[in-house]
Amino acid sequence: MKKLNLPTQILIGLILGVIVGLFVSVEVANTYFRPFGDLFMRLIQMVIVPLVFSTLIVGASSVGDVRKLGRMGGKTLAYFVMTTAMAITIGMTIANLLQPGAGLQLPVDATFEGREAPSFVQTLLEIIPTNPLQALVNANMLQMVAFALFVGVAITLVGEKAAPVREFFDGFAEIMFKITNAAMATAPIGVFGLIAPVVAAHGLDVLAPLAMIIVVMYLAAFTQMAVVYSASVKFLGKM
């Protein structure tokens, strides 16, 4: 019998979570099912920082010519800013048209009242970490990316003496890929553990707005791929 692929398993876990959530109390769902969802989220959070950090170092140190890295970095940054702006525009347009989540009332603990957005200069300065280890511990992604790029470029500049360091991060990245695959294997159970308490607490009323959010997300992602990325391949990649 052919083994079900991971997306199908996740879908089954989602459906089972909805069904079980309809027939159990909130206390039962939180006591017996939520820990599986929390475990899955912890596994994903565990691998993100070391995976991104090691792969960025390996990628930055693999370019060879630092001048080429600088030119590539500038083009990559410009492309990233352009495509991100288009993605935001597409997402906001579709969201305003379809109004996902309308009527959904969920408690939110976070508050942003009284906070001011930092200036552009301050935002740029915050990208450079004063304490790289603290950036890694706090999962500050921008600072972590900046530090990883510095390390990768420095490995290239040092040359042969830094080869063991690059080999270490190359091997470490492969280890993290394996751990990530193992964590994702628990996704069906994790999704079950995440959705069952939500349905138990809010009933089926929560599903329609959430389904609309998923539809909007997929529609926006498809539009971004079909229009923006396809145009990039056509006009920038000449393919």
N, C-alpha and C positions, 0 to 999 in steps of 0.2 A: 504494500500500500504506500502510495506517495505521501511523503511528509508535507504537511501544510506549511506554506511560507510564513514568515514572521508577520507581515501585515494582516494576513488572514487570521492568524492566532490572536493578534491584538484585537481585531474586530470581534472575534468570538468572546474574548475576555470582556470587552465592552458590553456586548449584549447580555452575557451572563451577569455582569455587575448590575445592569439595569433591572433585570428580572429579580435577582436576589434582593436588591435594594427596595423593591416594592413590597416584599413580604417579611422583612425583618425590621426591628426597631432601630432607632438611631443608636441606642446604647450598644446593641449587639453588633451593628455595623462598625462602630468606632472601636469596639473592643477586639473583635476577631478579624475584621477585614482591613481596616485602615492601616495597621502595622505593615501589611504587605505593600501597600501603596507608598507608605513612608520609606520603607526599605528600598524600593525601586528608585525613588527620588534621591535618596542618599547615595546610592550607587552611581547614578548619573552625575551628581554633584561631585562625587569623589574623583571621577576620571577627567572631568572637563579641564581643570587647571593643568595637571601634568601632561595631558595629551596635547593641548594647544601649545603649551610652552615648549615641549620637546620637538614637536613637528615644525614649529616656526624656526627654532634654532637650526634644525637640519636643513630646512628650506633656504634660509638666509645664508648658510655657510656653503651651500651647494652651487651658488651662482658662479663663483670663481673670481671674475673681474669685478672689483668693488665699484668701479665707474659704471659698469653695466648695471650693477645692482641699483645705483643711484638713479639712472635713467629709467630703469624698470620700475623702481619705487615711485617715481614721479608720475609715470603713466598709469600705474596701478591705482595711485591715490586719486588721480583725476577721474579715472574710469569708475572707481568705487563711489566717489561723491556724485557723479552724474547718474549712475544707475540707482543709487540709493534715493536721490531726489525724485527720480521717476517712480520708484517703488512706493515712496510715501504718497506721491500724487495719485497714483493708481489706487492704492489702498484707501486713502481718505475719500476719493470720489465714489468708489463702490460702496464703502461703508455708509456714506451720507445718502446714497440712493436707496440702499436696501435696509438700513437701520438695524443691523444685527444686535441682538441682546435687548431689543425694546421690550419692556415689560418685565425684564428679569431683575429681581430684587435680591441681592446677596449682601450680607454685612461686610463692610470693609474697615479694617482696623487702622490702616495707614492714613496719615493726614499730611498734606503739603501746605496747609494754610500758614501764611506768614513767611514762607521761604522765597528767596529771590534767586533767579537764575544767575549763575556766574557770568562774568564778561568773557568775550571771545579770547582775549589774551590769557586770562586766568584758566580757561578751559584748556588751551594749548599747554600752559605750564603744568597743569595737573596730569598731563599725559606722561611726563617724566617722573618716575618714582624717586622719592628721597630715600626710601628704604625698600629695595627690590623684594626682600624676603617678606616684608609686611604686605606688599602688593600681592604676592603669591598666596599668603595666608588668607587675606581678605578677598581673594578672587576678583581683584580689580583688573578687569580684562584689558583695558587700554594701557595701563601701566605695565602689565605683564607682557603685552605684545611689544611695547617699546623696548623693554629690557631684553626680551628674547631676540629682537632684531639687532640690538647692540652686541649681544653675545655672539650671534651668528656672523655678523660682519667682522668682529674682532677675531674670531676663529679663522676667517679667510685671510685677514691681514697677518696674523701670526704665522700661518703656513704649517709646515711639517710638524713643528713642536706641539701644535694644538690638535693634530690629527686624532690622538687618543680621546680627547674631549668630544670631538665630533662623533667618533665611533660610539662613545658611551651614549650620547643623546640619540643617535640613530638606533641603537639597540633598545634604549629605553622607550623610544616611540613605538617600536614594534611590540614591546611588552604591553604598552598602554592600549594598542589596538586590540590585542588579545583580551585584555580585561574589559574593554568597551564592548566587545562582542559577547563576552560572558554576561555583562550587565544587561545588554539588550535582550538576551535570551529570556530574562525574567520579565520582560515588558508585558506580556499577556496577563500574568498574575498581578503585576503592578497596576495595570490599568483597571483590572477588576477591583483591586483594593482601593483605588482612588474614586471610582465612579459609584460603587455600592453605597458608601456613606452619604454621598451627595444626593442620590435618589432617595435614600431612606429619610433624609432630613427635609428635602424639598419636593419630593414626589415627581410625577411626570411633567409637571408644569415647567420644570427647569430644563427639560430636554429640547423643546422646540426652539427657544432662544439660543441654546448652545449649538444645536444643529445648524441654525442660521449663521452663527459665527463661523462654524467650520466651512459652510458653503461659501461664505464671503472670502474666507482665507484662501480656499482652493481656487476660487474664481480670480482673485487678485494675483495669486501666484502663477496661474495659467496665463493670464494677460501679460504679466511681466516676462515670462519665458517666451511666449509666442510673439510678442511685439518687440520688447526692449532687447532681450538677449539674442533673438533671431536676427534683428537688425544689426546688432553688434557683430555677429558672426558674418553677416553678409557684407557690411560696409567696412568694418575694421579688419576682419579676418580674411576678407575676399574669398569666402567659401559659400 
